[in-house]
Amino acid sequence: MGWCMKLKEIKPGYAASLCVSKPRELKRANPEFKDDLLDEGFLKELLFKIDLGEIPKESADEILLKKGLGQAVLLESYKTLGEDEIEKVVLEIKHKSPFLTFSQAMGEAMKELRGKADGKKVAEAVKRHFK
């Protein structure tokens, strides 16, 4: 797994956890989970897409679970939303509930965007519209 050293944004601990610890955890929680379906090529592709910001980290558990259960996984369907889409969701929340605190607005935004957008980008957008 020397390819892990080529990851720029992901810390080695996260990569190791995703490849080793997380499959064990999923297998314990789901007896029908088969960690042998998570081959090195798939894990490598997943980590590189997360590293490049193409897939949010928050989607990794769901992706691994589906793959380990033998379900078809199209990584492209987990594509990270861009700043425009995030901004649109935050503005909808602002329109519906203009007097929310930052924390409340962040909670509402993450209800809609968890697994679809980077939490840091969501926080930046919420911060621009809610104080």
C-alpha atoms as a printed R data frame, in Angstrom:
    type eleno elety resid chain resno       x       y      z
1   ATOM     1    CA   MET     A     1   0.000   0.000  0.000
2   ATOM     2    CA   GLY     A     2   2.843   2.389 -0.820
3   ATOM     3    CA   TRP     A     3   0.396   4.373 -2.929
4   ATOM     4    CA   CYS     A     4  -0.996   5.824  0.320
5   ATOM     5    CA   MET     A     5   2.065   8.066  0.492
6   ATOM     6    CA   LYS     A     6   0.850   9.860 -2.650
7   ATOM     7    CA   LEU     A     7  -2.247  11.159 -0.868
8   ATOM     8    CA   LYS     A     8  -1.894  14.884 -0.226
9   ATOM     9    CA   GLU     A     9  -4.942  15.944  1.815
10  ATOM    10    CA   ILE     A    10  -5.774  12.742  3.680
11  ATOM    11    CA   LYS     A    11  -3.792  11.890  6.785
12  ATOM    12    CA   PRO     A    12  -2.192   8.416  6.852
13  ATOM    13    CA   GLY     A    13  -4.211   7.504  9.948
14  ATOM    14    CA   TYR     A    14  -7.487   8.140  8.131
15  ATOM    15    CA   ALA     A    15  -6.357   6.060  5.145
16  ATOM    16    CA   ALA     A    16  -5.328   3.184  7.418
17  ATOM    17    CA   SER     A    17  -8.599   3.379  9.317
18  ATOM    18    CA   LEU     A    18 -10.633   3.317  6.120
19  ATOM    19    CA   CYS     A    19  -8.719   0.320  4.759
20  ATOM    20    CA   VAL     A    20  -8.350  -1.740  7.955
21  ATOM    21    CA   SER     A    21 -10.434  -0.650 10.952
22  ATOM    22    CA   LYS     A    22 -13.620   0.446  9.197
23  ATOM    23    CA   PRO     A    23 -14.153  -2.865  7.319
24  ATOM    24    CA   ARG     A    24 -13.729  -4.764 10.624
25  ATOM    25    CA   GLU     A    25 -16.240  -2.472 12.306
26  ATOM    26    CA   LEU     A    26 -18.740  -2.909  9.462
27  ATOM    27    CA   LYS     A    27 -18.297  -6.697  9.548
28  ATOM    28    CA   ARG     A    28 -19.028  -6.770 13.294
29  ATOM    29    CA   ALA     A    29 -22.192  -4.718 12.813
30  ATOM    30    CA   ASN     A    30 -23.344  -6.581  9.667
31  ATOM    31    CA   PRO     A    31 -22.624 -10.338  9.583
32  ATOM    32    CA   GLU     A    32 -23.381 -10.463  5.845
33  ATOM    33    CA   PHE     A    33 -20.647  -7.864  5.147
34  ATOM    34    CA   LYS     A    34 -17.762  -9.361  3.139
35  ATOM    35    CA   ASP     A    35 -14.557  -7.390  3.536
36  ATOM    36    CA   ASP     A    36 -12.897  -9.396  0.765
37  ATOM    37    CA   LEU     A    37 -15.110  -7.448 -1.689
38  ATOM    38    CA   LEU     A    38 -13.121  -4.335 -0.747
39  ATOM    39    CA   ASP     A    39 -10.128  -5.009 -2.951
40  ATOM    40    CA   GLU     A    40  -7.060  -2.772 -2.976
41  ATOM    41    CA   GLY     A    41  -7.968  -1.210 -6.332
42  ATOM    42    CA   PHE     A    42 -11.370  -0.113 -5.051
43  ATOM    43    CA   LEU     A    43  -9.951   1.288 -1.800
44  ATOM    44    CA   LYS     A    44  -7.220   3.099 -3.717
45  ATOM    45    CA   GLU     A    45  -9.749   4.704 -6.078
46  ATOM    46    CA   LEU     A    46 -11.999   5.704 -3.169
47  ATOM    47    CA   LEU     A    47  -9.150   7.281 -1.196
48  ATOM    48    CA   PHE     A    48  -7.807   9.193 -4.196
49  ATOM    49    CA   LYS     A    49 -11.286  10.566 -4.972
50  ATOM    50    CA   ILE     A    50 -11.676  11.665 -1.344
51  ATOM    51    CA   ASP     A    51  -8.162  13.152 -1.421
52  ATOM    52    CA   LEU     A    52  -8.996  15.169 -4.536
53  ATOM    53    CA   GLY     A    53 -12.243  16.398 -2.979
54  ATOM    54    CA   GLU     A    54 -14.385  14.572 -5.531
55  ATOM    55    CA   ILE     A    55 -16.161  12.522 -2.844
56  ATOM    56    CA   PRO     A    56 -16.837  13.781  0.699
57  ATOM    57    CA   LYS     A    57 -15.269  11.815  3.569
58  ATOM    58    CA   GLU     A    58 -18.717  11.527  5.111
59  ATOM    59    CA   SER     A    59 -19.776   9.183  2.286
60  ATOM    60    CA   ALA     A    60 -16.989   6.659  2.872
61  ATOM    61    CA   ASP     A    61 -18.848   4.508  5.432
62  ATOM    62    CA   GLU     A    62 -21.911   4.176  3.212
63  ATOM    63    CA   ILE     A    63 -19.758   3.376  0.173
64  ATOM    64    CA   LEU     A    64 -17.793   0.678  2.026
65  ATOM    65    CA   LEU     A    65 -20.974  -0.834  3.456
66  ATOM    66    CA   LYS     A    66 -22.675  -1.073  0.064
67  ATOM    67    CA   LYS     A    67 -19.576  -2.538 -1.579
68  ATOM    68    CA   GLY     A    68 -19.092  -5.052  1.261
69  ATOM    69    CA   LEU     A    69 -22.720  -6.153  0.958
70  ATOM    70    CA   GLY     A    70 -22.183  -6.875 -2.727
71  ATOM    71    CA   GLN     A    71 -24.221  -3.925 -3.974
72  ATOM    72    CA   ALA     A    72 -23.163  -1.975 -7.041
73  ATOM    73    CA   VAL     A    73 -21.307   1.203 -6.121
74  ATOM    74    CA   LEU     A    74 -20.864   4.028 -8.610
75  ATOM    75    CA   LEU     A    75 -18.397   6.409 -7.013
76  ATOM    76    CA   GLU     A    76 -19.490   9.140 -9.425
77  ATOM    77    CA   SER     A    77 -22.922   9.185 -7.762
78  ATOM    78    CA   TYR     A    78 -21.257  10.383 -4.535
79  ATOM    79    CA   LYS     A    79 -19.705  13.406 -6.188
80  ATOM    80    CA   THR     A    80 -19.116  16.329 -3.839
81  ATOM    81    CA   LEU     A    81 -21.458  19.265 -4.317
82  ATOM    82    CA   GLY     A    82 -19.830  22.476 -5.454
83  ATOM    83    CA   GLU     A    83 -19.889  25.790 -3.637
84  ATOM    84    CA   ASP     A    84 -22.829  27.032 -5.732
85  ATOM    85    CA   GLU     A    85 -25.017  24.092 -4.689
86  ATOM    86    CA   ILE     A    86 -23.999  24.491 -1.040
87  ATOM    87    CA   GLU     A    87 -24.756  28.208 -1.201
88  ATOM    88    CA   LYS     A    88 -28.185  27.470 -2.682
89  ATOM    89    CA   VAL     A    89 -29.104  25.127  0.205
90  ATOM    90    CA   VAL     A    90 -27.877  27.638  2.806
91  ATOM    91    CA   LEU     A    91 -29.876  30.441  1.174
92  ATOM    92    CA   GLU     A    92 -33.008  28.248  1.211
93  ATOM    93    CA   ILE     A    93 -32.494  27.708  4.949
94  ATOM    94    CA   LYS     A    94 -31.978  31.469  5.419
95  ATOM    95    CA   HIS     A    95 -35.198  32.160  3.504
96  ATOM    96    CA   LYS     A    96 -37.221  29.640  5.569
97  ATOM    97    CA   SER     A    97 -35.710  30.522  8.957
98  ATOM    98    CA   PRO     A    98 -33.842  33.840  8.871
99  ATOM    99    CA   PHE     A    99 -33.312  34.105 12.647
100 ATOM   100    CA   LEU     A   100 -31.435  30.861 13.288
101 ATOM   101    CA   THR     A   101 -28.136  30.983 15.136
102 ATOM   102    CA   PHE     A   102 -25.012  29.758 13.388
103 ATOM   103    CA   SER     A   103 -25.218  26.400 15.199
104 ATOM   104    CA   GLN     A   104 -28.874  25.889 14.347
105 ATOM   105    CA   ALA     A   105 -28.312  26.825 10.704
106 ATOM   106    CA   MET     A   106 -25.297  24.524 10.525
107 ATOM   107    CA   GLY     A   107 -27.418  21.665 11.882
108 ATOM   108    CA   GLU     A   108 -30.113  22.284  9.278
109 ATOM   109    CA   ALA     A   109 -27.555  22.538  6.487
110 ATOM   110    CA   MET     A   110 -25.839  19.296  7.479
111 ATOM   111    CA   LYS     A   111 -29.191  17.484  7.584
112 ATOM   112    CA   GLU     A   112 -29.456  18.170  3.874
113 ATOM   113    CA   LEU     A   113 -25.797  18.103  2.877
114 ATOM   114    CA   ARG     A   114 -24.204  15.343  5.001
115 ATOM   115    CA   GLY     A   115 -22.415  12.946  2.701
116 ATOM   116    CA   LYS     A   116 -22.828  15.316 -0.231
117 ATOM   117    CA   ALA     A   117 -20.568  18.220  0.700
118 ATOM   118    CA   ASP     A   118 -17.412  18.977  2.637
119 ATOM   119    CA   GLY     A   119 -18.360  20.110  6.139
120 ATOM   120    CA   LYS     A   120 -15.765  22.912  6.078
121 ATOM   121    CA   LYS     A   121 -17.303  24.402  2.942
122 ATOM   122    CA   VAL     A   122 -20.781  24.132  4.449
123 ATOM   123    CA   ALA     A   123 -19.560  25.931  7.589
124 ATOM   124    CA   GLU     A   124 -18.046  28.721  5.481
125 ATOM   125    CA   ALA     A   125 -21.319  29.223  3.588
126 ATOM   126    CA   VAL     A   126 -23.382  29.169  6.788
127 ATOM   127    CA   LYS     A   127 -20.983  31.645  8.420
128 ATOM   128    CA   ARG     A   128 -21.506  34.086  5.534
129 ATOM   129    CA   HIS     A   129 -25.280  34.137  6.072
130 ATOM   130    CA   PHE     A   130 -25.756  33.463  9.799
131 ATOM   131    CA   LYS     A   131 -23.883  35.084 12.646
